[in-house]
Amino acid sequence: MDLFIEKALIFNGLGSPAFEANIGIKKDRIVYIGKEKYSARETINAKGLILSPGFIDTHSHSDFTILADPVAEGKITQGITTEINGNCGVSGFPMFGEVFERRLSEINLLGLKPWNDFKHYIDLLKKAAPSINFITLCGHGNIRGCVIGYKNVKAQKKEINKMKEILKSHLAMGVKGLSTGLIYPPGIFSDTEEIIELAKTLKKFKGIYATHMRSEGEKLLSALEETVFIGMKTGVSVHISHLKTSGKENWWKIEAVFKIIEEAHSNGIKITADRYPYTASQTDLDAFLPSWIIEGSRDDIIKRLKNKNIRNQIKKYLKQRGREFLNSLLISDAAFNRTLEGRRLGEIIDFECSADFICDLLIRSNLQVGVIYFGMSEENLEKILSRPYVMIGTDSSARSSKGITRQGKPHPRGFGSFPRFIKRYVLDKKILSLEEAIRKITFLPAKTFKIEKRGAIKEGYFADIVIFDPAEIEDRATFENPFNTSKGIKYVIVNGEIAVFEGSLTGKRSGRMLL
Protein backbone atom coordinates (compact mmCIF):
# COMPACT_ATOMS: atom_id res chain seq x y z
CA MET A 1 0.00 0.00 0.00
CA ASP A 2 1.09 3.57 -0.62
CA LEU A 3 -1.31 5.05 1.94
CA PHE A 4 -3.30 3.39 4.72
CA ILE A 5 -6.06 5.14 6.69
CA GLU A 6 -7.03 3.56 10.03
CA LYS A 7 -10.20 3.60 12.11
CA ALA A 8 -12.13 6.18 10.08
CA LEU A 9 -15.88 6.64 10.40
CA ILE A 10 -16.80 6.27 6.75
CA PHE A 11 -19.68 8.01 5.01
CA ASN A 12 -19.43 6.38 1.60
CA GLY A 13 -21.33 9.02 -0.40
CA LEU A 14 -24.19 6.69 -1.32
CA GLY A 15 -26.41 7.74 1.59
CA SER A 16 -25.72 4.48 3.46
CA PRO A 17 -25.28 4.40 7.26
CA ALA A 18 -21.75 5.25 8.41
CA PHE A 19 -19.37 2.46 9.39
CA GLU A 20 -15.88 2.25 10.87
CA ALA A 21 -13.18 0.72 8.67
CA ASN A 22 -9.65 1.00 7.34
CA ILE A 23 -8.86 2.10 3.79
CA GLY A 24 -5.90 1.11 1.65
CA ILE A 25 -4.73 3.20 -1.30
CA LYS A 26 -2.32 2.17 -4.03
CA LYS A 27 -1.25 4.80 -6.57
CA ASP A 28 -4.46 6.72 -7.36
CA ARG A 29 -7.07 4.10 -6.36
CA ILE A 30 -8.83 2.77 -3.31
CA VAL A 31 -7.82 -0.90 -3.23
CA TYR A 32 -9.06 -2.03 0.19
CA ILE A 33 -11.91 -1.25 2.60
CA GLY A 34 -12.24 -3.41 5.70
CA LYS A 35 -11.03 -4.26 9.21
CA GLU A 36 -7.63 -5.72 8.33
CA LYS A 37 -4.45 -3.74 8.87
CA TYR A 38 -1.73 -3.44 6.22
CA SER A 39 1.68 -1.81 6.14
CA ALA A 40 2.06 1.21 3.88
CA ARG A 41 4.49 3.93 2.90
CA GLU A 42 2.35 6.38 4.91
CA THR A 43 -0.38 5.87 7.53
CA ILE A 44 -3.10 8.22 8.80
CA ASN A 45 -4.85 7.53 12.09
CA ALA A 46 -8.40 8.80 11.55
CA LYS A 47 -9.95 7.65 14.83
CA GLY A 48 -12.70 10.07 15.85
CA LEU A 49 -12.75 11.63 12.39
CA ILE A 50 -15.21 11.35 9.48
CA LEU A 51 -14.01 10.14 6.09
CA SER A 52 -15.98 10.83 2.94
CA PRO A 53 -15.44 11.05 -0.81
CA GLY A 54 -13.86 14.32 -1.93
CA PHE A 55 -16.41 17.11 -2.24
CA ILE A 56 -17.52 18.07 -5.76
CA ASP A 57 -18.13 21.76 -6.43
CA THR A 58 -20.94 21.65 -8.96
CA HIS A 59 -20.76 25.34 -9.86
CA SER A 60 -17.32 26.87 -10.20
CA HIS A 61 -15.78 29.73 -12.18
CA SER A 62 -12.09 28.82 -12.07
CA ASP A 63 -11.69 28.78 -15.86
CA PHE A 64 -9.09 31.56 -15.78
CA THR A 65 -7.87 31.75 -12.18
CA ILE A 66 -6.86 28.07 -12.04
CA LEU A 67 -4.19 28.77 -14.65
CA ALA A 68 -2.75 31.62 -12.57
CA ASP A 69 -3.33 29.97 -9.19
CA PRO A 70 -3.23 26.16 -9.50
CA VAL A 71 -2.84 25.83 -5.70
CA ALA A 72 -6.54 26.80 -5.39
CA GLU A 73 -6.20 27.19 -1.62
CA GLY A 74 -9.77 28.32 -1.04
CA LYS A 75 -11.16 25.21 -2.73
CA ILE A 76 -8.80 22.46 -1.54
CA THR A 77 -8.87 23.59 2.12
CA GLN A 78 -12.65 23.24 2.26
CA GLY A 79 -12.47 19.67 1.00
CA ILE A 80 -13.16 20.21 -2.69
CA THR A 81 -11.32 17.70 -4.87
CA THR A 82 -13.24 18.22 -8.13
CA GLU A 83 -15.00 21.23 -9.60
CA ILE A 84 -17.35 21.79 -12.55
CA ASN A 85 -16.38 24.86 -14.58
CA GLY A 86 -17.62 26.64 -17.69
CA ASN A 87 -20.82 27.81 -15.97
CA CYS A 88 -23.23 30.69 -16.68
CA GLY A 89 -22.38 30.67 -20.39
CA VAL A 90 -18.69 31.47 -19.81
CA SER A 91 -15.86 29.00 -20.38
CA GLY A 92 -12.15 29.26 -21.11
CA PHE A 93 -12.80 28.38 -24.77
CA PRO A 94 -13.47 28.95 -27.60
CA MET A 95 -12.18 32.53 -27.57
CA PHE A 96 -12.05 34.19 -30.96
CA GLY A 97 -12.99 37.67 -32.16
CA GLU A 98 -15.16 39.64 -29.76
CA VAL A 99 -15.01 36.93 -27.08
CA PHE A 100 -11.23 37.15 -27.02
CA GLU A 101 -11.40 40.95 -26.81
CA ARG A 102 -13.85 40.79 -23.89
CA ARG A 103 -11.68 38.38 -21.90
CA LEU A 104 -8.26 39.82 -22.71
CA SER A 105 -8.20 42.29 -19.80
CA GLU A 106 -8.93 39.48 -17.30
CA ILE A 107 -6.25 37.30 -18.87
CA ASN A 108 -3.74 40.15 -18.68
CA LEU A 109 -4.69 40.97 -15.09
CA LEU A 110 -3.88 37.38 -14.10
CA GLY A 111 -0.53 37.53 -15.88
CA LEU A 112 -1.45 34.81 -18.38
CA LYS A 113 -0.44 34.34 -21.99
CA PRO A 114 -3.48 34.47 -24.30
CA TRP A 115 -5.01 31.41 -25.98
CA ASN A 116 -7.98 30.77 -28.27
CA ASP A 117 -8.99 27.13 -28.54
CA PHE A 118 -9.75 24.16 -26.29
CA LYS A 119 -6.63 22.20 -27.19
CA HIS A 120 -4.37 25.08 -26.18
CA TYR A 121 -6.42 25.56 -23.02
CA ILE A 122 -5.98 21.90 -22.02
CA ASP A 123 -2.24 22.17 -22.60
CA LEU A 124 -2.06 25.24 -20.35
CA LEU A 125 -4.10 23.51 -17.65
CA LYS A 126 -1.92 20.40 -17.67
CA LYS A 127 1.18 22.59 -17.47
CA ALA A 128 -0.30 24.50 -14.51
CA ALA A 129 -0.86 21.19 -12.62
CA PRO A 130 -3.80 22.20 -10.39
CA SER A 131 -4.38 20.76 -6.93
CA ILE A 132 -7.95 19.74 -7.81
CA ASN A 133 -9.66 17.85 -10.62
CA PHE A 134 -11.11 20.03 -13.36
CA ILE A 135 -14.27 19.34 -15.36
CA THR A 136 -15.77 21.81 -17.79
CA LEU A 137 -18.90 22.68 -19.71
CA CYS A 138 -18.82 24.75 -22.89
CA GLY A 139 -20.19 28.27 -22.50
CA HIS A 140 -23.01 29.29 -24.83
CA GLY A 141 -21.79 32.88 -24.46
CA ASN A 142 -18.43 31.86 -25.90
CA ILE A 143 -20.01 30.01 -28.81
CA ARG A 144 -22.51 32.76 -29.68
CA GLY A 145 -19.91 35.49 -29.17
CA CYS A 146 -17.51 33.77 -31.57
CA VAL A 147 -20.16 33.30 -34.26
CA ILE A 148 -22.44 36.35 -33.90
CA GLY A 149 -20.65 38.65 -31.50
CA TYR A 150 -22.49 40.64 -28.81
CA LYS A 151 -25.24 42.00 -31.03
CA ASN A 152 -28.89 41.89 -30.03
CA VAL A 153 -30.03 39.86 -33.02
CA LYS A 154 -31.88 36.62 -33.64
CA ALA A 155 -29.57 33.78 -34.65
CA GLN A 156 -30.22 32.64 -38.22
CA LYS A 157 -30.26 28.98 -39.23
CA LYS A 158 -26.78 29.18 -40.75
CA GLU A 159 -25.40 30.69 -37.53
CA ILE A 160 -27.14 28.12 -35.34
CA ASN A 161 -25.67 25.32 -37.44
CA LYS A 162 -22.22 26.82 -37.03
CA MET A 163 -22.74 27.06 -33.26
CA LYS A 164 -23.89 23.44 -33.18
CA GLU A 165 -20.74 22.31 -34.99
CA ILE A 166 -18.57 24.17 -32.47
CA LEU A 167 -20.44 22.58 -29.57
CA LYS A 168 -20.32 19.12 -31.14
CA SER A 169 -16.55 19.32 -31.62
CA HIS A 170 -16.05 20.21 -27.95
CA LEU A 171 -18.38 17.47 -26.73
CA ALA A 172 -16.37 14.99 -28.79
CA MET A 173 -13.24 16.14 -26.95
CA GLY A 174 -14.78 15.42 -23.53
CA VAL A 175 -16.60 18.58 -22.50
CA LYS A 176 -19.51 17.56 -20.25
CA GLY A 177 -22.25 19.78 -21.62
CA LEU A 178 -23.51 23.25 -22.47
CA SER A 179 -24.07 26.15 -20.08
CA THR A 180 -26.04 29.34 -20.60
CA GLY A 181 -25.98 32.68 -18.85
CA LEU A 182 -29.27 34.19 -19.97
CA ILE A 183 -28.94 37.45 -18.04
CA TYR A 184 -25.49 38.21 -19.47
CA PRO A 185 -24.49 39.27 -22.96
CA PRO A 186 -24.52 37.64 -25.44
CA GLY A 187 -26.75 34.92 -23.94
CA ILE A 188 -29.37 37.51 -23.03
CA PHE A 189 -29.92 38.11 -26.75
CA SER A 190 -30.74 34.46 -27.55
CA ASP A 191 -34.26 33.05 -27.78
CA THR A 192 -35.63 29.71 -26.60
CA GLU A 193 -35.53 28.25 -30.11
CA GLU A 194 -31.76 28.84 -30.34
CA ILE A 195 -31.11 27.17 -26.98
CA ILE A 196 -33.28 24.16 -27.88
CA GLU A 197 -31.43 23.63 -31.16
CA LEU A 198 -28.06 23.72 -29.41
CA ALA A 199 -29.21 21.54 -26.52
CA LYS A 200 -30.40 18.84 -28.94
CA THR A 201 -26.74 18.34 -29.82
CA LEU A 202 -26.09 17.16 -26.25
CA LYS A 203 -28.24 14.03 -26.45
CA LYS A 204 -25.88 11.92 -28.54
CA PHE A 205 -23.03 12.69 -26.11
CA LYS A 206 -25.19 12.30 -22.96
CA GLY A 207 -24.24 15.87 -22.11
CA ILE A 208 -25.99 18.08 -19.58
CA TYR A 209 -27.64 21.49 -20.10
CA ALA A 210 -26.79 23.85 -17.19
CA THR A 211 -28.42 27.25 -17.05
CA HIS A 212 -28.26 30.55 -15.27
CA MET A 213 -31.90 31.27 -16.08
CA ARG A 214 -33.28 34.48 -17.61
CA SER A 215 -34.54 35.63 -14.25
CA GLU A 216 -34.12 34.67 -10.59
CA GLY A 217 -36.48 37.32 -9.31
CA GLU A 218 -39.33 39.19 -10.99
CA LYS A 219 -39.72 36.76 -13.91
CA LEU A 220 -38.44 33.68 -12.07
CA LEU A 221 -41.44 31.44 -12.74
CA SER A 222 -41.57 32.11 -16.48
CA ALA A 223 -37.79 31.59 -16.67
CA LEU A 224 -38.19 28.26 -14.89
CA GLU A 225 -41.00 27.25 -17.25
CA GLU A 226 -38.67 27.98 -20.18
CA THR A 227 -35.99 25.79 -18.59
CA VAL A 228 -38.43 22.91 -18.13
CA PHE A 229 -39.65 23.36 -21.72
CA ILE A 230 -36.07 23.07 -23.01
CA GLY A 231 -35.66 19.82 -21.07
CA MET A 232 -38.96 18.49 -22.43
CA LYS A 233 -38.22 19.37 -26.08
CA THR A 234 -34.66 18.00 -26.09
CA GLY A 235 -34.84 15.04 -23.72
CA VAL A 236 -31.53 16.03 -22.11
CA SER A 237 -30.73 16.41 -18.42
CA VAL A 238 -31.17 19.96 -17.16
CA HIS A 239 -29.28 21.57 -14.28
CA ILE A 240 -30.34 24.90 -12.75
CA SER A 241 -27.48 27.07 -11.56
CA HIS A 242 -27.70 28.63 -8.07
CA LEU A 243 -31.44 28.11 -7.56
CA LYS A 244 -32.88 31.10 -5.70
CA THR A 245 -35.75 33.55 -5.20
CA SER A 246 -33.96 36.89 -5.42
CA GLY A 247 -35.48 40.03 -3.93
CA LYS A 248 -37.82 40.13 -0.94
CA GLU A 249 -40.81 40.71 -3.19
CA ASN A 250 -40.13 37.30 -4.79
CA TRP A 251 -39.55 35.13 -1.72
CA TRP A 252 -43.15 33.89 -1.79
CA LYS A 253 -42.51 32.10 -5.10
CA ILE A 254 -40.43 29.30 -3.58
CA GLU A 255 -43.27 26.77 -3.28
CA ALA A 256 -44.29 27.44 -6.88
CA VAL A 257 -40.66 26.82 -7.92
CA PHE A 258 -40.64 23.43 -6.21
CA LYS A 259 -44.02 22.55 -7.72
CA ILE A 260 -42.81 23.27 -11.27
CA ILE A 261 -39.60 21.27 -10.81
CA GLU A 262 -41.26 18.32 -9.14
CA GLU A 263 -44.09 18.17 -11.69
CA ALA A 264 -41.38 18.07 -14.36
CA HIS A 265 -39.81 15.12 -12.52
CA SER A 266 -43.14 13.30 -12.56
CA ASN A 267 -43.30 13.86 -16.34
CA GLY A 268 -39.89 12.24 -16.84
CA ILE A 269 -37.87 15.44 -17.26
CA LYS A 270 -34.51 15.21 -15.49
CA ILE A 271 -33.84 18.40 -13.52
CA THR A 272 -31.28 19.04 -10.81
CA ALA A 273 -29.93 22.25 -9.28
CA ASP A 274 -27.15 23.68 -7.17
CA ARG A 275 -26.95 26.37 -4.52
CA TYR A 276 -24.33 27.98 -2.26
CA PRO A 277 -25.24 28.15 1.48
CA TYR A 278 -25.49 31.95 1.75
CA THR A 279 -28.27 34.51 1.28
CA ALA A 280 -26.09 36.93 -0.71
CA SER A 281 -25.10 36.54 -4.36
CA GLN A 282 -22.25 38.04 -6.37
CA THR A 283 -22.10 39.28 -9.93
CA ASP A 284 -20.91 42.20 -12.07
CA LEU A 285 -22.31 45.66 -11.40
CA ASP A 286 -23.46 46.07 -15.01
CA ALA A 287 -25.58 42.90 -14.80
CA PHE A 288 -28.60 44.84 -13.51
CA LEU A 289 -28.63 47.22 -16.52
CA PRO A 290 -31.21 46.74 -19.32
CA SER A 291 -30.03 44.46 -22.15
CA TRP A 292 -29.96 47.21 -24.78
CA ILE A 293 -27.34 49.10 -22.78
CA ILE A 294 -24.93 46.15 -22.55
CA GLU A 295 -25.11 45.20 -26.24
CA GLY A 296 -21.96 45.28 -28.37
CA SER A 297 -18.32 45.90 -27.48
CA ARG A 298 -16.97 47.46 -24.29
CA ASP A 299 -16.48 50.70 -26.21
CA ASP A 300 -20.13 50.62 -27.33
CA ILE A 301 -21.35 50.17 -23.75
CA ILE A 302 -19.05 52.86 -22.33
CA LYS A 303 -20.22 55.28 -25.02
CA ARG A 304 -23.83 54.71 -23.95
CA LEU A 305 -22.97 55.16 -20.27
CA LYS A 306 -21.61 58.62 -21.10
CA ASN A 307 -24.85 59.66 -22.78
CA LYS A 308 -26.98 62.02 -20.65
CA ASN A 309 -30.31 60.65 -21.92
CA ILE A 310 -29.31 57.08 -21.14
CA ARG A 311 -28.18 58.14 -17.67
CA ASN A 312 -31.60 59.65 -17.10
CA GLN A 313 -33.20 56.33 -18.06
CA ILE A 314 -30.94 54.48 -15.62
CA LYS A 315 -31.93 57.02 -12.95
CA LYS A 316 -35.62 56.23 -13.54
CA TYR A 317 -34.87 52.52 -13.38
CA LEU A 318 -33.06 52.92 -10.04
CA LYS A 319 -35.97 54.96 -8.63
CA GLN A 320 -38.27 52.07 -9.51
CA ARG A 321 -35.97 49.67 -7.61
CA GLY A 322 -35.79 52.05 -4.62
CA ARG A 323 -33.16 52.94 -2.03
CA GLU A 324 -33.27 49.46 -0.56
CA PHE A 325 -31.82 48.04 -3.78
CA LEU A 326 -28.85 50.42 -3.61
CA ASN A 327 -28.26 49.56 0.07
CA SER A 328 -28.24 45.87 -0.79
CA LEU A 329 -25.21 46.19 -3.11
CA LEU A 330 -21.73 45.80 -1.63
CA ILE A 331 -18.72 46.48 -3.85
CA SER A 332 -16.51 43.41 -3.89
CA ASP A 333 -14.01 44.25 -6.62
CA ALA A 334 -12.92 47.67 -7.88
CA ALA A 335 -9.29 47.38 -8.96
CA PHE A 336 -8.91 51.07 -9.81
CA ASN A 337 -10.03 52.17 -6.32
CA ARG A 338 -9.65 49.51 -3.62
CA THR A 339 -11.02 51.88 -0.94
CA LEU A 340 -14.51 51.24 -2.32
CA GLU A 341 -14.31 47.50 -1.70
CA GLY A 342 -16.32 46.15 1.21
CA ARG A 343 -18.65 49.19 1.20
CA ARG A 344 -22.32 49.35 0.26
CA LEU A 345 -23.34 51.71 -2.53
CA GLY A 346 -25.98 53.26 -0.29
CA GLU A 347 -23.25 54.27 2.18
CA ILE A 348 -21.03 55.84 -0.48
CA ILE A 349 -23.43 58.02 -2.45
CA ASP A 350 -26.67 59.95 -2.17
CA PHE A 351 -29.57 58.17 -3.87
CA GLU A 352 -30.22 61.10 -6.24
CA CYS A 353 -26.65 60.86 -7.61
CA SER A 354 -26.58 57.07 -7.84
CA ALA A 355 -27.06 56.73 -11.63
CA ASP A 356 -24.18 59.09 -12.44
CA PHE A 357 -21.96 57.46 -9.83
CA ILE A 358 -22.62 53.93 -11.15
CA CYS A 359 -22.06 54.99 -14.77
CA ASP A 360 -18.80 56.76 -13.87
CA LEU A 361 -17.71 53.76 -11.80
CA LEU A 362 -18.26 51.40 -14.73
CA ILE A 363 -16.49 53.71 -17.17
CA ARG A 364 -13.43 54.20 -14.94
CA SER A 365 -13.14 50.45 -14.34
CA ASN A 366 -13.66 49.45 -17.98
CA LEU A 367 -16.87 47.69 -16.81
CA GLN A 368 -14.98 45.55 -14.28
CA VAL A 369 -16.74 46.13 -10.97
CA GLY A 370 -17.95 43.22 -8.84
CA VAL A 371 -20.83 43.52 -6.37
CA ILE A 372 -22.37 41.33 -3.68
CA TYR A 373 -26.15 41.51 -3.51
CA PHE A 374 -27.98 40.83 -0.24
CA GLY A 375 -31.46 39.86 -1.37
CA MET A 376 -32.38 36.30 -0.39
CA SER A 377 -34.34 34.54 2.34
CA GLU A 378 -32.73 32.28 4.97
CA GLU A 379 -35.94 30.26 5.25
CA ASN A 380 -36.03 29.68 1.50
CA LEU A 381 -32.33 28.79 1.51
CA GLU A 382 -32.95 25.99 4.02
CA LYS A 383 -35.84 24.68 1.92
CA ILE A 384 -33.68 24.68 -1.21
CA LEU A 385 -30.71 22.99 0.46
CA SER A 386 -32.92 20.22 1.83
CA ARG A 387 -34.35 19.26 -1.58
CA PRO A 388 -32.93 15.86 -2.68
CA TYR A 389 -32.10 17.10 -6.20
CA VAL A 390 -30.09 20.15 -5.02
CA MET A 391 -26.30 20.01 -4.75
CA ILE A 392 -23.75 22.50 -3.43
CA GLY A 393 -21.72 24.86 -5.61
CA THR A 394 -19.48 27.71 -4.55
CA ASP A 395 -20.27 29.87 -7.61
CA SER A 396 -16.69 31.04 -7.13
CA SER A 397 -13.31 30.91 -8.80
CA ALA A 398 -10.22 29.27 -7.33
CA ARG A 399 -8.27 31.78 -5.23
CA SER A 400 -5.60 31.78 -2.55
CA SER A 401 -4.90 33.96 0.48
CA LYS A 402 -1.61 35.03 -1.11
CA GLY A 403 -0.56 35.86 -4.64
CA ILE A 404 -2.19 37.21 -7.77
CA THR A 405 -5.72 35.90 -7.07
CA ARG A 406 -5.99 37.69 -3.71
CA GLN A 407 -7.85 40.63 -5.18
CA GLY A 408 -10.74 42.63 -3.80
CA LYS A 409 -13.21 41.36 -1.24
CA PRO A 410 -14.97 38.51 -3.03
CA HIS A 411 -17.87 36.49 -1.64
CA PRO A 412 -16.75 34.22 1.25
CA ARG A 413 -18.33 31.24 -0.51
CA GLY A 414 -15.02 30.72 -2.32
CA PHE A 415 -13.39 29.65 0.96
CA GLY A 416 -16.29 28.50 3.13
CA SER A 417 -19.25 26.92 1.28
CA PHE A 418 -18.82 23.23 2.07
CA PRO A 419 -17.80 23.48 5.76
CA ARG A 420 -20.62 26.02 6.20
CA PHE A 421 -23.14 23.64 4.68
CA ILE A 422 -22.03 20.77 6.92
CA LYS A 423 -21.66 22.78 10.14
CA ARG A 424 -24.51 25.31 9.98
CA TYR A 425 -27.19 23.45 8.07
CA VAL A 426 -26.50 19.77 8.81
CA LEU A 427 -24.82 19.45 12.21
CA ASP A 428 -26.43 22.50 13.86
CA LYS A 429 -29.77 23.11 12.13
CA LYS A 430 -30.23 19.45 11.15
CA ILE A 431 -32.21 20.23 7.99
CA LEU A 432 -31.08 16.82 6.68
CA SER A 433 -28.98 13.88 7.84
CA LEU A 434 -25.20 13.84 7.48
CA GLU A 435 -25.48 10.72 5.28
CA GLU A 436 -27.79 12.58 2.88
CA ALA A 437 -25.68 15.75 3.03
CA ILE A 438 -22.53 13.85 2.07
CA ARG A 439 -24.42 12.16 -0.80
CA LYS A 440 -25.45 15.60 -2.11
CA ILE A 441 -21.84 16.81 -2.31
CA THR A 442 -20.20 13.62 -3.58
CA PHE A 443 -22.04 10.81 -5.38
CA LEU A 444 -25.05 12.85 -6.58
CA PRO A 445 -22.92 15.39 -8.50
CA ALA A 446 -20.67 12.60 -9.82
CA LYS A 447 -23.73 10.82 -11.17
CA THR A 448 -25.30 14.02 -12.51
CA PHE A 449 -22.21 15.17 -14.41
CA LYS A 450 -21.13 11.66 -15.52
CA ILE A 451 -17.88 11.64 -13.52
CA GLU A 452 -16.60 8.08 -13.66
CA LYS A 453 -15.26 6.22 -10.59
CA ARG A 454 -15.50 9.23 -8.25
CA GLY A 455 -17.96 10.45 -5.64
CA ALA A 456 -18.04 7.25 -3.57
CA ILE A 457 -15.80 5.27 -1.22
CA LYS A 458 -15.58 1.98 -3.11
CA GLU A 459 -12.77 -0.35 -4.03
CA GLY A 460 -11.55 0.47 -7.53
CA TYR A 461 -12.64 4.11 -7.30
CA PHE A 462 -10.17 6.99 -7.50
CA ALA A 463 -8.78 8.01 -4.12
CA ASP A 464 -10.37 11.46 -3.79
CA ILE A 465 -10.99 11.64 -0.04
CA VAL A 466 -11.77 14.18 2.69
CA ILE A 467 -11.22 13.51 6.39
CA PHE A 468 -12.74 16.04 8.79
CA ASP A 469 -13.42 16.54 12.48
CA PRO A 470 -17.18 16.99 13.05
CA ALA A 471 -16.48 18.79 16.34
CA GLU A 472 -14.29 21.39 14.63
CA ILE A 473 -15.56 21.83 11.09
CA GLU A 474 -16.55 25.44 10.46
CA ASP A 475 -16.26 28.14 7.82
CA ARG A 476 -14.23 31.19 8.83
CA ALA A 477 -14.42 33.30 5.67
CA THR A 478 -16.56 36.43 6.10
CA PHE A 479 -17.61 39.33 3.89
CA GLU A 480 -15.00 41.43 5.71
CA ASN A 481 -12.27 38.75 5.54
CA PRO A 482 -13.17 36.42 2.64
CA PHE A 483 -9.73 34.76 2.39
CA ASN A 484 -9.87 32.99 5.76
CA THR A 485 -9.55 29.22 5.37
CA SER A 486 -11.97 26.83 7.07
CA LYS A 487 -11.45 24.82 10.25
CA GLY A 488 -11.78 21.09 10.78
CA ILE A 489 -10.75 19.78 7.34
CA LYS A 490 -7.84 17.63 8.50
CA TYR A 491 -6.82 15.72 5.36
CA VAL A 492 -7.61 16.08 1.67
CA ILE A 493 -6.43 13.40 -0.75
CA VAL A 494 -6.60 13.90 -4.54
CA ASN A 495 -5.85 10.95 -6.82
CA GLY A 496 -4.06 9.20 -3.95
CA GLU A 497 -1.80 12.17 -3.04
CA ILE A 498 -2.19 14.10 0.21
CA ALA A 499 -2.88 17.76 -0.62
CA VAL A 500 -3.86 18.78 2.93
CA PHE A 501 -2.18 17.14 5.95
CA GLU A 502 -3.37 17.95 9.47
CA GLY A 503 -5.04 21.09 8.16
CA SER A 504 -2.07 22.46 6.20
CA LEU A 505 -1.24 22.46 2.49
CA THR A 506 1.46 19.96 1.53
CA GLY A 507 2.28 21.50 -1.84
CA LYS A 508 1.13 18.38 -3.72
CA ARG A 509 -0.88 19.24 -6.82
CA SER A 510 -2.24 16.02 -8.30
CA GLY A 511 -5.49 17.24 -9.85
CA ARG A 512 -6.40 16.22 -13.38
CA MET A 513 -8.39 17.43 -16.35
CA LEU A 514 -11.25 14.93 -16.45
CA LEU A 515 -12.50 14.39 -19.99
LINPEKA-V649157 format. One record per helix or strand. SS is the DSSP state (@ for helix, = for strand). FROM is the first residue (numbers start at 1). TO is the last residue. If there is no record, write none. Layout:
BEGIN
<<SS | FROM | TO> <SS | FROM | TO>>
END
This chain:
BEGIN
<<= | 3 | 11> <= | 19 | 26> <= | 29 | 34> <= | 42 | 45> <= | 50 | 53> <= | 55 | 57> <= | 60 | 60> <@ | 65 | 68> <@ | 73 | 76> <= | 80 | 85> <@ | 97 | 109> <@ | 118 | 128> <= | 133 | 136> <= | 138 | 139> <@ | 140 | 147> <@ | 157 | 172> <= | 177 | 181> <@ | 187 | 189> <@ | 192 | 200> <@ | 202 | 205> <= | 208 | 212> <@ | 220 | 234> <= | 237 | 240> <@ | 248 | 266> <= | 271 | 275> <= | 280 | 284> <@ | 285 | 288> <@ | 298 | 306> <@ | 308 | 321> <@ | 323 | 327> <= | 329 | 333> <@ | 338 | 340> <= | 344 | 344> <@ | 345 | 348> <@ | 351 | 364> <= | 370 | 374> <@ | 378 | 386> <= | 390 | 392> <= | 396 | 396> <@ | 413 | 428> <@ | 434 | 440> <@ | 443 | 448> <= | 462 | 462> <= | 465 | 468> <= | 474 | 474> <= | 487 | 487> <= | 489 | 494> <= | 497 | 501> <= | 504 | 505> <= | 513 | 513>>
END
